[in-house]
């Protein structure tokens, strides 16, 4: 592991000058270098503090939403690290832009490894915060890694369920088979070409019920009368509000074969094993993703809590500090990492 000075600041949110930030590099158990921004509270060197691991959204980087959350946690006295998952941002791993549910789950535990070795962190008081598509991986990590004492999510996505079952579980069995067949053919094409093409990580179907496979990330311009979900993501990732040049969602797309592993890795299988450690789920009232948080709340064992934020859409909980219930998050982690 390595900690170095923080340089070349490209964060897109309001910066608190009193919060010291360091660049951190550590390895996951597969040997991939994970890079994070380490947020340090005032007076951190004089005591052992509780700590929080932060990552997400899916396709974002630490200079976006996860860094905003980590900075808030440091303001309240927590040591916090916002990290780029494997194959993304400044973290290592090749091929680039690969999403792997197993690897991203491991990255959370690797961040716990890192925090627990810091002399100013109490390793018995480490929690996890996830945003959007990394939420499923944080919950899966917590189910197995009992060093994570409390876990919270915001605008949760279950990426395995979404990718393999479709939005609101809308795929038919025939459509699922068509996707799996496409992914197999895509692998042969990539193997023959010796390179990995990008493509949609969630497959839509045309009027003939055939997979649409030529989409490569968010468009540079919105079409007329855009799909409301597309518009929500565009409004964050493709505008000054949330754009970052290293963010996959801002500039590129995942590798086209990315969905394959999500068909094989259901994220919520062991969610009851988190108990008796607490789970806090936060979702927007107007978010298209709300049903995932509601379903996870039903599946999880106590103690658990679901907060639905009035008027908030999915991406409002990325950066709208007037809508994110930070007071409740502060209370949640302060109580459960005491």
Secondary structure, 3 states (H helix, E strand, C coil): CEEEECCCCCCCCCCCCCCEEEEEEEECCCCCEEEEEEEECCCHHHCCEEEEEEEECCCCCCCCHHHHHHHHHHHCCCEEEEECCCCCCCCCCCCCCCCCHHHHHHHHHHHHHHHHCCCCEEEEEEEEEEEHHHHHHHHHHHHHCCCEEEEEEECCCCHHHHHHHCHHHCCCHHHHHHHHHHHHHHHHHHHHHCCCCECCCCCEECCCCCEECCCCCCCCCCCCCCCHHHHHHHHHHCCCCCCCCCCHHHHCCCECCCHHHHHCCCCCCCHHHHCCCEEEEEEECCCCCHHHHHHHHHHCCCCEEEEEECCCCCCHHHHCCCCCCHHHHHHHHHHHCC
